[in-house]
Amino acid sequence: MDPTETVPDYERFEREQIAQDRDRQRPDTVEIDEPRGCEVVTSLLNEGVVEPIPEQNVFQHVPSGQCFDSDMALVYFHKGWEAATEE
């Protein structure tokens, strides 16, 4: 017997709804182009989430301590970090 057959329909429905809600709440990182990435980095700098380290020519993501020499790598990392810390 399939174990999912013993779960009532309303529980299965609730689980599916929760999963869909979670998917909708996750940030969409796939469609970030270079100009948008620069805007995000500027915003993170203004908020104090990112600090430049000119001697090393990198940005440091303050909450995690990670350093990046690419704006896009920093943006993707930060979006993933935000998603992970929100769950």
JOGIWO-V660769 format. One record per residue. SS is DSSP state (H for helix, E for strand, C for the rest). Layout:
ss
SS
SS
This chain:
ss
C
C
H
H
H
H
C
C
H
H
H
H
H
H
H
H
H
H
H
H
H
H
H
H
H
C
C
C
C
C
C
C
C
H
H
H
H
H
H
H
H
H
H
H
H
H
H
C
C
E
E
E
E
C
C
C
C
E
E
E
E
C
C
C
C
E
E
E
C
C
H
H
H
H
H
H
H
H
H
H
H
H
H
H
H
H
C
